[in-house]
Amino acid sequence: MNYHNNENFKKNPELDEGYVSNSFNPLSNVLKSIQVLSAQFLEWFQELPQWGKITGLIIIPIMIIKILEAVISLVSLLINIGVFAGVIYIGYRFLIIPNYSGKGKDKNTNI
């Protein structure tokens, strides 16, 4: 005996075959945006005059290299600051705090 009415169960459109939500595939969104940007860049580049194309082929790679160099140096600076802060913290933790805690115990025992 079947006590369930099959008409009450509607098929969920999100579960249909072939349906993939964009929230589950962020990599495809990134790839699509890169493709759109590259198509726009190529369209812009094709509209340039000949001297503009030559200048662009010289200047654009130099600018990309300079931007990457700046990003790498910024990351390097942040790593150096982190290591320096860690060394200072470890020195403070092991060299200065034990001296203060020893003096504080002597003062409390005299009271």
C-alpha positions in Angstrom: 0.0 0.0 0.0 1.2 3.4 -0.9 0.1 6.1 1.4 2.0 9.0 -0.3 0.5 11.0 -3.1 3.1 11.4 -5.8 1.6 14.6 -7.0 2.6 16.4 -3.8 6.3 15.8 -4.5 7.5 18.4 -6.9 10.8 18.0 -8.6 13.3 20.5 -7.4 14.6 22.5 -10.4 18.0 23.0 -8.7 18.5 19.3 -8.7 17.8 18.8 -12.4 20.6 17.1 -14.3 23.0 19.5 -15.9 22.2 22.3 -13.5 25.3 23.6 -11.6 25.1 26.6 -9.4 27.7 29.3 -9.8 28.2 29.3 -6.1 29.6 25.8 -6.3 32.1 26.6 -9.0 33.9 29.9 -8.3 36.9 28.8 -10.5 34.7 28.9 -13.6 33.6 32.5 -12.7 37.2 33.5 -12.4 38.1 31.9 -15.7 35.2 33.5 -17.4 36.1 37.0 -16.1 39.7 36.4 -17.2 38.5 35.5 -20.7 36.3 38.6 -20.8 39.2 40.8 -19.8 41.6 39.2 -22.3 39.0 39.6 -25.1 38.5 43.3 -24.1 42.3 43.8 -24.0 42.8 42.2 -27.4 40.0 44.3 -28.9 41.5 47.5 -27.5 45.0 46.4 -28.7 43.7 45.7 -32.3 42.3 49.2 -32.5 45.7 50.9 -31.8 47.7 52.3 -34.6 50.9 50.5 -35.6 53.2 52.7 -33.5 50.8 52.2 -30.5 51.1 48.5 -30.9 54.9 48.6 -30.9 55.0 50.9 -27.9 52.5 48.8 -26.1 54.5 45.7 -26.7 57.5 47.4 -25.1 55.8 49.3 -22.2 53.2 46.8 -21.1 55.6 43.9 -20.2 57.9 46.4 -18.4 54.9 47.7 -16.3 53.8 44.1 -15.5 57.3 43.3 -14.4 57.5 46.4 -12.2 54.1 45.7 -10.6 55.1 42.1 -9.8 58.4 43.4 -8.4 56.6 45.8 -6.1 54.2 43.1 -4.9 57.1 40.7 -4.2 59.0 43.4 -2.3 55.9 44.2 -0.3 55.4 40.6 0.6 59.1 40.3 1.5 58.8 43.4 3.7 55.8 42.0 5.5 57.6 38.7 6.1 60.7 40.5 7.5 58.5 42.6 9.8 56.8 39.4 11.1 60.1 37.7 11.7 61.5 40.8 13.5 58.3 41.1 15.6 58.6 37.4 16.5 62.2 37.7 17.6 61.4 40.8 19.7 58.4 38.9 21.3 60.5 35.8 22.1 63.2 38.0 23.6 60.7 39.9 25.7 59.0 36.7 26.7 62.1 34.8 27.8 64.5 37.6 28.9 62.4 40.4 30.4 59.3 38.8 31.9 61.1 36.3 34.1 63.1 39.2 35.7 59.9 41.1 36.5 58.1 38.1 37.9 61.0 37.3 40.3 61.0 40.9 41.7 57.3 40.9 42.1 57.4 37.8 44.3 60.0 39.3 46.6 57.9 42.4 47.2 54.8 40.4 48.0 56.5 38.1 50.5 57.8 41.1 52.5 54.3 42.6 53.0 
